[in-house]
Amino acid sequence: MDSHTLVKETKRLLINNKQRFIRFGLLFILMLFAVQMIPAVMQLFQTPGSETEELPTDIGSTENPAVFEMYIEYESGSVYTNTLLLEQALKSEENIQAAEEATGVEISDLLALEEEAEYPKTSRDRGALRATRNELSNIWVVIARVGTEEENLRVAEFFYDLVVNDEIEILENKPNYIMSGPRVLTDEELANPNTIVDMETVVSPFSIRNILSSLIVALAGGFLLTFVFIISLTFLNKKISYAFNYNWNENDLFVLLEEEQHEKTLERVVRLPESRSRLLLAQEAEGLPGWEEAAHVRVAEDVLDVDVTTDVEEIILFIQPGITDKKWYNQQRELLKVYRAPVKIIQLNSTQA
């Protein structure tokens, strides 16, 4: 099928199914949007007191974390990259106890709760008190998010002092350089896509950004599913509706006409070239113009009805969308193989089809 015919028939498909497209489109859009919102709704209806709700890094918390940055290397000059060992050194029982006494902030219970809840740690989000490394710059960020912003800052300052005073055992023989002192991250810093802290867990699932993203996905997916659904219905229908519902050979001549071209254009397409004797097959031949004498046309509803002695130099298959059966068309194509004559396919579209 040529691209012009495909575009024209697709346009006719959309026009003829405009109401159906709107109805099913809205249905699919709502379904896709609802599916995307299920996790957010489930999160909203979590039972109070659940372990995930008590975690300081949970969605319900609005306090910004406190951080400081540093660069660590070995004496050889190579970059230090072991996150697990650094965190264990920072969060040793001795350091946590000292931090609680110095800051008045309860930290051990939060860490214990993370262990019990099997908090899903990633390379950038490792819980309430963590150290993460930027893989591009190799700068370490020590992050405290254990309570209010004031409490976060006090805890960050405590561990900052430990690093500066060389009181972290694992760093004793490793040169380290402070890149920034303790501070509470601002909302603008957290909103930056390149923020040094992974804060995805503090973004509300019902934020405008999330809702708009889900809506865009639902719109695109809904229209695509609707189009596929409607075009699939045309293939399930027993009747031919559009030019892409049946096949023709590369050597066949295909002509697509509109109903308003029925009288003059259709006759010309059928009769040319005038010298040939031709067989026109139409499932419902009644009502077709009588071209037999003028155009040497033999009209029949089935090739089996044609006298075997009839001279046929060209075969015309007349397709009427909504009237012509796919089964009839396929049967005619199979039986016409014995004629070894060129085939012309004329599809006459009705404004009602």
N, C-alpha and C positions, 0 to 999 in steps of 0.2 A: 504494500500500500504506500502511495506517495504521501509526503508530508502535508501537502495541500488538502488532500482528502481526509487525512487523519485529523487535522486541525478543524476542518469544517464539520466533520461528524462529531467530534468532541464538543464543539460549541453547540451543536444541535442537541446533544445529550444533556448538557447543562440547562439549556433553555426548556426542553421538554420535561425535565425533572426538577425544576426550580423549587417548587414547594416541598417535594420529597427531600431535596438536598438541604433545605433550611431545617426541616424537622429532624432528620437524622444527624445533621451537623451539630445542632444544639444538643442532641442526646449524647453523641460521642464526646463533645467538648465537656459537658457536665460530668460524664463518667471518668474521663481522663483527669479532670481537675480534682474530682473527689478521691480518686486513687492516690494522687500525689499528696493530698491533704490528710490521708489516713494516719501516717506516722505522727504528724503534728497533733491531730485530734487525740490519738492514744496517749501522747505525752501530756496533753492538757488534762486528761482524766486519770492520771496516775494517782494512786491512793496516797493520801498524806502520810508522811513518816516513812516512806519507802527509802531504801538505801540510796538510790540514785538521786532522790530529791534532797537528801541531807548533804551530799557532797558539795564542797565549796566551789567546785568548778561547774556546778550544774547550771541549767538554763535560767533558773530563777534568780541567780545572783546578779547584782548590778554593780558591784564594787570593782574598781579597776585595780589591776595588780601593780606591785612595785618591782622594779628591776634595777640591776646594774650589769655592766658589760665588761668583759675582760678577754684577753688573748693569752693562750697558754702554749708553750712549746717545750720540747725536751732540750737538754743541754747541748745536744748535737745540732739543734736548730730546726729539727723537723716538728711538724704541728702535732699537738696532743689532741686526740679525738675520742678517747674512751668515755662515753657518757655514763655508763653504768658505774664504773669505779669512782668517778667524780661525784656522782649523786650519793653513793654509799658513804663517801668521805664527808660530804656536807651534812648528810642526814644520819650521822652516827648517833647512837643513843646519848653519848656524852654531849654532842653539840646541840641536839634537840632539847635536852634537859637544861643546858646552859641558856639557850635561846628563850625558853619559857620563863626562866627565872629573871632574865635580863629585860624582857619585853612585856611580860605579863600576858602573853598571848598563848592560848592553848593550841599546840601544834600536834602533839603525839596522838591525840584522839582522832584528828583528821587523817593522819597517815595510817592509823590502824583501821579506820573506816574504809579507806581506799583499798587496803589489803583484803578486808572482808568482802567488799563489793567487787573485787577483782577488776578494779578500774582499768579500762582499756587504754594503756599508754601507747603513744606514738612517738616518733622522733622529735616532735615539737611540743606535744602536749603530754606531760608526764605527771600531772596531778597538781596538788595545792602548792607544793614546794618542789621546784625542779630546776635543772640546768639543761639548756639546749644549745646546740651549736649550729650556726649558719654554715651550710656546706659550701657556700661560695666564698665567704670572707673568713671562715674559721673563727669567727668571734663568738665567744660563749656569752649566753644571757642567763643570769641567775634570776629566777622569778619567784616571788612570794605572793600567793593569793589565798590567804588563810583567814581573812575576816574583813574588817573595814579597811578603807584606804589608809587610815592612820596606823592600824595594826600591820598592814602589809608593809608599809614603809619602815616601821620599827624593826620588823624581822629582816627585811632586806639590808638595813643598816648594820644589823648584828653580824650577818654573814659577810658583809662587805669588810667589816673590821677584822674578821677572822682571816680573810684573804690578804688584806693589806699587812697585817701583823704576822704573816706566815704561820698561822696556827692551824692550817689544814694540812694534815700529815702528808697526803699524796702530792701536795704542791711544793713541799720543802725543797726538793732538788730540781724543780722545774721553773724556769723563768716565766713570770706572768706579768702582764701589763694591763692596768686598769684603763678601759676605754671610756667609761662614763660612770659617775657616781650614782648612788641610790636615788631613785625618783619614782613617782607614781605616773604611770602612763596616762595621757589625756585621751578623751574620746576621739579626737582627731587622729591621734597616732594609731589607735585601735581600729579606726575605720579605714586606714590606709591599707590597700591590698598587700603592700610590702612590709607590713608591720613585723617587728621582731618577735612578736608573741602570737601563737596560734590561738585565736579567740573564737573559733567557729562555734564552740560549745556554748558561748554566752549570747549567741544571736537568737532572737525569738523566732520560732518557726512560723509565726504569723506576721513577720515583718513585711513591709510593703515590697521590698526587693524580692523576697521569697514568693510572695503571692503573685507578683507580676511575672516572675520567671515561670512559675507553674501555669499561669494563665496563657503565656505565649506558647509553651509546650503543648498545652491542651488545645489551643486554637489550631496550631499547625498540624498536630496529630489528628484532631477531630475532622478537619477538612480533608486530610489525606485518606483517613479511614472511610469517610462518607463517599468520596469519589471511588475508591476501590470497591466499596459495597454496592454502589449503584451500578457501576460498570459490570460487576459480577452478575447482577440480576439479569442484565441483557444476555449474558452467555447461558444462563440457566433457562431462559425463555425458549419455548419451542419455535417461536416466530423469529424471523430476521428483523432486527430493529435498526441496525447501523452497519456500515460497510465493514467494520472490524469484527462482525459476528460470523463471517464466512470467509473462505479462502479462494483465491484465484491464482492462476499461474502467471509467471512473468511475461509470457507471450500473449496473454489475453489482453484485449482492449477494454478498459473500464471507463465508463462514462457515468458521471453523477449529475442528475438533473433534479430540478425543483418542480413542484406541482404546477406552478404558473407557466412552466415551459412545455407543458403537456402537448399542446396542439401543434405548434409550428416546429419547435426545436426537436421534439421527440420524433416527429415524422422524418425530419432531415437526418437525424442520427441513425434511424432504422434503415432508411432507403439508400444511404451512401455506403459504398459505391453502387450506383444504379444497375450495373451490368450483372452483378452476382445474383444467383438464386440462393435464397437464405431460408433458414428455419428459425422461427421465433417461438420460444417456449415460455409460457407464463402459467403459473399455477391457477390463476383466475383470468382467463383470456376474454371473458365476456366484458364488453364495454370498450375494448381496444379498437382503434380505428381500423377500417378494412383496407389494408395496403396490398392485398394479395395481387391484384392485377397490375397496379402501377409499379410496385417495387419488387415483384417476383418473390413475395414473402408468403411462406406457409406457416400459419399460426396454429399451435397445438398446446395442450395442457400437459402432455406427457410424451416423451420421445417414443414410447412404446405404441402410441397411437398413430405414428407416422408410417406411411407405406415404405417398405424397404427399397422400393424402386425409385423413390423420390430423390432427385438430384439435389444435393446440398453442398454449396460452396462456402457458406458462412453460417454459423450458429449464433443466435442471439438469445441470451438468457435474460429475461425481464424480471427484475426484482422489485417488489412492492413492500416496503417496511411495514410490519404489522399484519401483513397478509400472507406473504410467502413463508412457507415452512422451511426450516433448516434441513429437515429430513428429505423433503422434496428436492431441494437444491442439490444435496449430496448425491441423491439417487440419479438425478439428471446428469451430473458431472461424471459419474462413474459410467453410465450407459453411453455418453457422448464420446467416449474414448475411441469407439469403433469407427466413428466418422472421419477422424483425422482431418477435420476442418478447423479453420481459425474460429476462435470464440470471442464474441463481443458481449460484455455484461453491461446492461443498462439498469441503473438503480434510480427509480423515480420516487423522490421523497415527498411525502405529504405533510402539510403543515400540522396535521393532527397526529402524525405518527411519533 
